[in-house]
Amino acid sequence: MDENSKLRSGLKHSMTSKLREPHFFSLLFVSLVMGCFVGLLVWFFFLCFKFGRNFIWPDTVPFGLSLPVYRACVFAVGGVITGTLQKYWGGYPKGLSAVVEINRKHGSFGFDNIPAVFLTAMVPLIFGSAIGPEASLMSFISTVICYIGNRWNMDREKLQIFTFVGISAGLGACFKAPLFGFMELIEQPISLTKNDKIIFPNTRRIIVYFTAIFGAIAAMSLLNSQVLVLEGMPRFQSAAVQTNEMLWFLPLALCAGGLGCLFPLFSRLSARILKPFDKRFVLKALICSAVMALVMWGLPLTQFTGEEQIETLISNFRSYTAYILFLTVIAKMFLTALCVQSGWKGGHLYPTVFTGVACGYAFALCLPSVNVVFCVAVCTGALAGAIIRKPMATALLLLLCFPINIVVWMFGAAFLGSLIPAWIEDRRKAVA
């Protein structure tokens, strides 16, 4: 046996022996149990979300009111409750990136008040604001895991690892996308000035991550089969990609990516508008309530997280004009940014996917010669890439929605979309 063969044999034996260590198998068992527990938390969160929203938003409008009047009343009550919660427990829930960054810096998310985190996460969702559940859910999961870790006297390093594993498992169960749950935490936002490479964990840690993720998805699926609380993102039909679609790929990706760049602009604009009301939490939330009631009266697709509205567009998008859909895209991004800045806090992943789908259908109405599903996939990938700025995570998030034959185009669109805000940021720094 030559030296290279001996070396390969030695490495294989070393890796196999490490994977067979009793400590590693016990770690796998703990990660599996934790994953199942996270799946239970995800199911419980969406159970409360579903029943709370169904109670507040029944199929028929109560009290003999018209829908716009009832919506305004609900938002007014929700604004008072949201503002009061922010006054006493402000800062929760955190955005997904903030949750990850806090855990990375401090090794713990904090565990002071689990009910406060849960309430501040749940109220904006059940009252119908234009935000997604994923950031609120990750804040809740991180708080619970840190509370348990503190009870078990975990050291900082172990607690940080288990919190990250729990967040990955929660994201995988929330979107039923295990690869996205893993990649979202390790991929850095794309930048033209920084050369941030994706640093994968070692083999053992990757196995631990995916054990927890699949445990969470299995537990969530089992509980979901008993009481349906999460249907998941809708699935699009297959798309034929021909020369005409290829020619339109670049214009569609650039236009949708450019639209996605409005989201950070809206975030800065909302923060500036609401800055005079920083200490007046209830008034700030009520301002957002009034804006939501007004916008959703004219553009009802902007309400809620966006998941059900995607199904509406899939089955009935031709009943809308391209003009209305483009307005819906812009209004949804503005409302999501305004909600986060005003105290109606939550995530932006679900709304981002919806805005991308609406943008795609708007362009499909303008370009009848282009395959509809291809148009929607490219626009969703580019717009989501511009907002999330993580092309691999974006493509993996959308993988379960679109057919496999356009995954390459979708990833290309997400990459181009993520380059646009990076280029704009680079230009702004150069001018400053």
Sequence and secondary structure as in RCSB ss.txt:
>XXXX:A:sequence
MDENSKLRSGLKHSMTSKLREPHFFSLLFVSLVMGCFVGLLVWFFFLCFKFGRNFIWPDTVPFGLSLPVYRACVF
AVGGVITGTLQKYWGGYPKGLSAVVEINRKHGSFGFDNIPAVFLTAMVPLIFGSAIGPEASLMSFISTVICYIGN
RWNMDREKLQIFTFVGISAGLGACFKAPLFGFMELIEQPISLTKNDKIIFPNTRRIIVYFTAIFGAIAAMSLLNS
QVLVLEGMPRFQSAAVQTNEMLWFLPLALCAGGLGCLFPLFSRLSARILKPFDKRFVLKALICSAVMALVMWGLP
LTQFTGEEQIETLISNFRSYTAYILFLTVIAKMFLTALCVQSGWKGGHLYPTVFTGVACGYAFALCLPSVNVVFC
VAVCTGALAGAIIRKPMATALLLLLCFPINIVVWMFGAAFLGSLIPAWIEDRRKAVA
>XXXX:A:secstr
  HHHHHHHHHHHHHHHHHT HHHHHHHHHHHHHHHHHHHHHHHHHHHHHHHHHHHS SS GGG  HHHHHHHHH
HHHHHHHHHHHHHHTT S  HHHHHHHHHHHS    S HHHHHHHHHHHHHTT S BSHHHHHHHHHHHHHHHHH
HTT  HHHHHHHHHHHHHHHHHHHHT HHHHHHHHH     SS         HHHHHHHHHHHHHHHHHHHHHHH
HS     S         HHHHHHHHHHHHHHHHHHTHHHHHHHHHHHHHGGGTT HHHHHHHHHHHHHHHHHH G
GGSSSSHHHHHHHHHHGGGS HHHHHHHHHHHHHHHHHHHHHT   BSHHHHHHHHHHHHHHHHHH TTS HHHH
HHHHHHHHHHHHH  HHHHHHHHTTTS GGGHHHHHHHHHHHHHHHHHHHHHHHHH 
